[in-house]
C-alpha cells in the first residue's frame, strides 16, 4: 500500500471510526453523567441508612435494653 493512498484515505477512516463511536454511544455528555449520578444517589439513599439514622437507632436500642433490664430486676426482686 502506497503512503499517498493511505494519506488520502485517512479522513474517511477517521470518519468511519467516529461514526461507529457515535452510533454505539461510547461518548458521555455532562448531562448523561449528571443523570447517572442522580439516579445512583437515589438508589443509594433508598438502600442504605445514614450514620445519623444508625446512631439514633443504637440509642433507642440501648434505652429499650435498659428498660427491659429494670423490668427484669423488678420481677426478680418482687418474687423474693
N, C-alpha and C positions, 0 to 999 in steps of 0.2 A: 504494500500500500504506500502510495506516494504521500509525502508530507503535505503537499499542496492540497490534495484531495481531502486529507484529514482536516486541514485548516478550513476548507470550505464547508465541510460537514459539521464542524464543531457547534455552530449556533443551532442547528437542527437537533443535534444530540442533547444539548442543554435544554432546549425547548421540550423535548420528549421527556426528559428526566423531571423537569419542573412540572409538566402536566401530570405525570404519574404521581408525584408527591402531593399535588393539589387534589387529585382525584381520590386518593385514599386518606385525605385529611391528616397528613403527617405533620402539618404545621399547626401550632396552637396560637390562638389570638389571646390578648389580655382579657377579653370578655369571656372566653371559654374558661380561662384559668379562674376568673372571679366566680363564675357559676359553679365550677367544680369545687372550689374552696367552700362556698356557701353550702352546697349540698353535703360535703363531707362534715363540716362543722355541725350541721343539723342532725346528721346521723350520730355523731359523737355525743351531742347533747341528749339525744333520745336514749342512748345505750348506757352511758356512764354517769356516775354521780360525781358531784364536785367535792372538793376537800371539805368545804363548809358543811355540806349535807352529811357527809360521813362523820364529822366531828360532832354534829348535833345528834345524830342517831346514837353515837357512842355515849354521849352524856345521858340521853334518855334511857339507854340500856343500863347504865350504871345506877341511875336513880331507881329504876324498877328493881334491880338486884338488891339495892339497899332496903327498899320497902319490903321485898319478899323475905329478906333476912330478918327484919324486925318482926314481921308476922310470924315467921317460924319460931323466933325466940320467945314471943308471947305465948304461942301454942305449947311449946315445950315447957316454959316456965309456969304456965297455968295448969299443966297436967300434974305437977308435983304435989 
